[in-house]
Amino acid sequence: MPAAVPVAVLTAALLHAIWNALSHAAVDKAARTVMINLVYTVCGALIACWTPVPEARAWPFLIASALLQAVYQWLLLQAYRLGDFGQMYPIARGTSPWLVALASTLVLGAALPAGQALGVVVISLGLAGLALADGLPGRAQWPALAAALGTGVMIASYTVVDGTGVRDAGTVLGYIGWMFLLQGPVLPLLALARWRDRFGERIRVGWRAGVLGGVLSLAAYGLVVGAQAYGDLASIAALRETSIVIAAVIGVVVFRERMGRWRLVASAVVLGGIAVLELA
């Protein structure tokens, strides 16, 4: 991979953890998610206006990505509504590297060198350790766990879709612009139909944090999609999940969650996996 790719992905990981923390901290998480998607719509339209239109063969991927991203955001919203940030975020993010590596190899036919495969496995084990550091979830947590696991499946799905589509688009920025423009209106339109007269009232509360979250989210995934045009999908998917370590720190500092010995060990395993991945 070019040296700029891991730098872009690690930057995206930092931004991703921050905007997820902003979403989790919101009193009205649904309204915050809608506000973020309105930012997607506006920024996506601006980017699309000033960049080339993607090639025709990329459009099925763009449409599929928009649908997958909408489902992903709904599942993430449910996970944060039902569970704790420090547990839901690692489960959601830690599910996808295995699935992306599997899809890249079995579906797309991409070769996965042994060193990179080892790095993906080590990082994923560390992420699983972070998710389960406080013990196995009880029955009451199963709905939250299901939402988090579903979120991970969606992450893996749109990662493979966008990683393939952006290479067929002929324009990285054009693909990013249309990707956000297509997915952005979905949840706001659904919310408008459901909330009706309360739509404006709900999104006005905490709108500044919503705008910031939207910009950070857009920048984070835009960096990832750009990196996918030049790097290996499985390695990028694993590397971006280092946002788990950042989220763990945010959980301790901002949300006053307990780090504990096992979370520290799991964080060290994630960092070790990054080293293996980069040296492969």
C-alpha positions in Angstrom: 0.0 0.0 0.0 1.2 3.6 -0.6 2.4 5.3 2.6 -0.5 7.8 2.5 -3.1 5.0 2.7 -2.5 4.0 6.4 -2.2 7.6 7.4 -5.6 8.4 5.8 -7.2 5.4 7.4 -5.8 6.1 10.9 -7.1 9.7 10.6 -10.5 8.4 9.6 -10.4 6.1 12.6 -9.9 9.1 14.9 -12.7 11.1 13.3 -15.0 8.1 13.3 -14.6 7.5 17.0 -15.2 11.2 17.8 -18.4 11.5 15.7 -19.8 8.3 17.2 -19.2 9.6 20.7 -21.1 12.8 19.7 -24.0 10.6 18.5 -24.0 8.5 21.6 -23.9 11.6 23.9 -27.0 13.1 22.2 -30.2 13.1 24.3 -32.2 12.7 21.1 -30.1 10.2 19.2 -32.5 9.8 16.3 -32.6 13.6 15.7 -28.8 13.7 15.8 -28.6 11.0 13.2 -31.0 12.9 10.9 -29.0 16.0 11.3 -25.8 14.1 10.3 -27.6 12.9 7.2 -28.7 16.3 6.2 -25.0 17.3 6.3 -24.3 14.4 4.0 -26.9 15.6 1.6 -25.7 19.1 1.4 -21.9 18.3 1.3 -22.6 15.4 -1.2 -24.4 17.7 -3.5 -21.6 20.3 -3.4 -19.0 17.7 -4.1 -21.1 16.1 -6.9 -21.5 19.5 -8.6 -17.8 20.1 -8.9 -16.5 16.6 -9.8 -16.9 14.3 -12.7 -19.9 12.0 -12.8 -19.0 8.4 -12.0 -18.9 5.8 -14.8 -22.1 3.9 -15.5 -20.7 0.6 -14.1 -20.3 2.2 -10.7 -23.9 3.2 -10.2 -25.2 -0.2 -9.0 -22.6 0.0 -6.3 -23.6 3.6 -5.4 -27.3 2.6 -5.1 -26.4 -0.5 -3.0 -24.1 1.6 -0.8 -26.8 4.1 -0.1 -29.3 1.4 1.0 -26.7 -0.4 3.1 -25.5 2.9 4.8 -29.1 3.7 5.7 -29.7 0.3 7.3 -26.3 0.6 9.0 -27.2 4.0 10.6 -30.5 2.7 11.8 -28.9 -0.4 13.4 -26.2 1.7 15.0 -28.9 4.0 16.4 -30.6 1.0 18.0 -27.4 -0.3 19.4 -26.6 3.1 21.1 -30.2 3.4 22.3 -30.1 -0.1 23.9 -26.5 -0.5 25.0 -23.4 1.2 26.4 -21.0 3.0 24.0 -17.9 1.2 25.4 -19.4 -2.2 24.5 -21.6 -1.6 21.4 -19.0 0.3 19.5 -16.3 -2.4 19.7 -18.8 -5.2 18.8 -20.0 -3.2 15.8 -16.6 -2.3 14.5 -14.9 -5.6 15.5 -17.3 -7.7 13.5 -16.4 -6.4 10.0 -12.7 -7.2 9.5 -13.3 -10.9 9.4 -16.2 -10.5 7.0 -14.4 -8.1 4.7 -11.4 -10.4 4.5 -13.6 -13.3 3.8 -15.6 -11.4 1.1 -12.4 -10.0 -0.5 -11.0 -13.5 -0.8 -14.1 -15.6 -1.6 -16.3 -13.1 -3.5 -13.8 -10.7 -5.2 -11.0 -13.2 -5.6 -8.4 -10.9 -4.0 -5.3 -12.6 -2.6 -4.6 -12.2 1.2 -1.0 -12.7 2.0 -0.3 -14.7 5.2 1.2 -11.7 7.0 -1.8 -9.5 6.3 -4.1 -12.4 7.3 -2.3 -12.7 10.6 -2.6 -9.0 11.2 -6.3 -9.0 10.5 -6.8 -12.0 12.9 -4.7 -10.3 15.7 -6.6 -7.0 15.4 -9.9 -8.7 15.3 -9.0 -10.8 18.4 -8.0 -7.6 20.2 -11.3 -5.9 19.2 -13.3 -8.9 20.5 -11.4 -8.7 23.7 -12.3 -5.0 24.1 -16.0 -5.9 23.4 -16.1 -8.7 26.0 -13.7 -7.3 28.6 -16.6 -6.8 31.1 -17.9 -10.4 30.6 -20.5 -12.0 28.3 -23.7 -10.0 27.8 -26.7 -11.2 29.7 -30.2 -11.9 28.2 -31.3 -8.3 28.7 -28.5 -7.2 26.4 -29.3 -9.5 23.5 -31.3 -7.0 21.5 -28.4 -4.5 21.8 -25.9 -7.2 20.9 -28.0 -8.2 17.8 -28.2 -4.5 16.7 -24.4 -4.2 17.1 -23.6 -7.4 15.3 -26.0 -6.3 12.5 -24.2 -3.0 12.3 -20.9 -4.9 11.8 -22.5 -6.9 9.0 -23.6 -3.7 7.3 -20.1 -2.1 7.8 -18.5 -5.1 6.1 -21.1 -5.0 3.3 -20.8 -1.4 2.3 -17.0 -1.6 2.7 -16.8 -4.3 0.0 -19.4 -2.5 -2.2 -17.7 0.9 -2.0 -14.2 -0.7 -2.3 -15.3 -2.2 -5.6 -17.5 0.6 -6.8 -14.9 3.4 -6.4 -12.4 1.5 -8.6 -15.0 1.3 -11.3 -16.1 4.9 -11.0 -13.2 6.6 -12.8 -13.4 9.4 -10.2 -12.8 9.0 -6.5 -14.2 12.4 -5.5 -17.2 12.0 -7.8 -18.0 8.6 -6.3 -17.7 10.0 -2.7 -20.0 13.0 -3.6 -22.7 10.9 -5.2 -22.4 8.2 -2.4 -23.3 10.8 0.2 -25.9 12.6 -1.9 -27.8 9.3 -2.5 -27.7 8.1 1.1 -28.2 11.4 2.8 -31.9 12.0 2.2 -33.1 8.5 3.1 -33.3 8.8 6.9 -34.4 12.5 6.9 -37.3 11.7 4.6 -38.4 8.8 6.8 -38.1 11.0 9.8 -40.1 13.8 8.2 -42.9 11.3 7.3 -43.0 10.0 10.9 -42.4 13.2 13.0 -44.4 15.6 10.7 -44.9 18.9 12.5 -42.2 18.0 15.1 -39.4 17.5 12.5 -38.0 21.1 12.7 -38.3 21.2 16.5 -36.4 17.9 17.0 -33.4 18.6 14.7 -33.0 22.1 16.1 -32.0 20.7 19.5 -28.2 20.3 19.5 -28.0 21.0 15.8 -24.4 22.4 16.1 -23.1 19.1 17.4 -25.1 17.3 14.7 -23.5 19.4 12.0 -20.0 18.8 13.5 -20.8 15.0 13.7 -21.9 15.1 10.1 -18.7 16.8 8.9 -16.5 14.5 10.9 -18.4 11.4 9.6 -18.3 12.5 6.0 -14.5 13.3 6.2 -13.9 9.9 8.0 -15.6 7.8 5.4 -14.5 9.9 2.5 -10.9 9.2 3.6 -11.6 5.5 3.8 -13.2 5.3 0.3 -10.3 7.3 -1.1 -7.9 4.8 0.5 -9.8 1.9 -0.9 -9.1 3.1 -4.4 -5.4 2.4 -3.8 -5.1 -0.2 -1.0 -6.1 -3.7 0.0 -9.7 -3.8 1.3 -9.1 -6.3 4.1 -6.1 -4.4 5.4 -7.9 -1.1 5.3 -11.0 -2.6 7.0 -8.8 -3.9 9.8 -6.7 -0.8 10.2 -9.7 1.5 10.4 -11.0 -0.5 13.4 -8.3 1.0 15.5 -11.0 3.6 16.2 -12.0 1.1 18.9 -8.9 2.0 20.9 -9.7 5.7 20.5 -13.3 5.0 21.5 -12.1 3.2 24.6 -10.2 6.2 25.7 -13.2 8.5 25.0 -15.3 6.1 27.0 -13.0 6.5 30.0 -12.3 10.2 29.8 -15.7 11.5 28.6 -18.3 8.9 29.7 -16.4 7.9 32.8 -16.4 4.2 31.9 -14.0 1.9 33.6 -11.0 0.8 31.4 -9.9 -2.2 33.5 -7.0 -4.6 33.0 -8.5 -6.6 30.2 -9.4 -3.6 28.1 -5.8 -2.5 28.4 -4.5 -5.9 27.3 -7.0 -6.0 24.4 -5.9 -2.5 23.3 -2.3 -3.7 23.3 -3.3 -6.7 21.1 -4.9 -4.3 18.6 -1.8 -2.2 18.4 0.3 -5.4 18.0 -2.0 -6.4 15.1 -1.5 -3.0 13.4 2.3 -3.6 13.6 1.9 -7.0 12.0 -0.3 -5.6 9.3 2.0 -2.8 8.4 5.2 -5.0 8.4 3.5 -7.7 6.2 
